[in-house]
Amino acid sequence: MLKHKDKLNEYNFVPVLIFVNLQKLNLDIMKRSIIFILIFTMAFFACETPSTSNTEQEEKKPKNIILMVGDGMGVTQISAGLYTNGNRLNLERFKTVGLHKSYAFDNLVTDSAAGATAFSCGVKTYNGAIGVDKDTVPVKTILEIAEEKGLATGMVSTSTITHATPASFICHQKKRKMHQENAADFLKTDIDLFVGGGKDHFEKREDGKNLSEELRKKGYVVSDFFQEPINDIKMDPSKPFAFYTANTDPVTAAEGRNYLPGVSKKSVAFLNERGKENGFFLMIEGSQIDWGGHANESNYIITEMHDFDKAIGHVMDFAERDGETLVIVTADHETGGYAINKGSKMDSLVTAFTTDYHTADLIPVFAYGPGAENFGGIYENTAIFDKMKKLYGFE
């Protein structure tokens, strides 16, 4: 195969042959010269094409990554949300779609702790593990690595902020139910923003500590739903921010919880300002899609799915304007063995469940922005961590 230099010599040789043949034609010198110049110019630019193409094909890297996790959200949950929302969802704005294998180290059917740890740490671990491997050894998370690299970081959840999925991005515990220990781990990081339930785990503790006061001493603005509505708050990007949306678990969307879309929008703007030099990482969880599956309540799933999709819409609006943000939407697992059955119509679904627990279904992954093409195909859930780490350029 010719090297680029050899190709240049080859292309230079072609006009010479043509020039020789032109001598044989019955044309005056001026016409022959014009024809030769045109042919030589075309050959010159042809030999330059490979270099230009290689430059254009270089993969663009994201400055920011937003990982959105619809806990318990399988294909049927998405379908139900779509059909009951005028046959449209913001998820349709994504052009790259893949599937991940959700199983845990010790079980084909994962739980949220092992599933989220796969995303956050890139390891398969046992059900119930929070940020530790199968041998209970702590593993550094993508959020912690981003902090070390100088990126702004944040988490938003519609569960307690110490629940399995968010905890797996910042905590390292052997068992997911260790909420007070998980809360203490928040003080070991410099996360810039977190919003979710679980105020009691920070303030009504067996050790007598008030972790909210300790956060304030570290410079955080700490507030909660008793003091002011979260949707009315103006976040100051000059200070890290924490907000508790409930003492324990937040209420459902159907019962009036409405902060996820608005807070997602505000959090992106907040972190974009704090991370204007190096970028940011944000994890947003629509937690209660999963709880609707556990309860085998179709309407619960659908209202939570609509709420989560509104948040996706705000994030996508930002990403489309920004051009430097990769958005990934996926789930840790499917919950309920949820099905849409015969007799269903738009806005009138006949549904059924096979279990009140999780299933081992393949889980969809949606991606948009720089590096999105890496998320097509079928791969392990741990690959989501690997792909994010690579796209950030972290060693």
Summary of the structure (lengths in Angstrom):
residues: 395
radius of gyration: 26.9
end to end distance: 34.4
largest distance: 103.1
contacts: 1399
relative contact order: 0.19
helix: 42%
strand: 18%
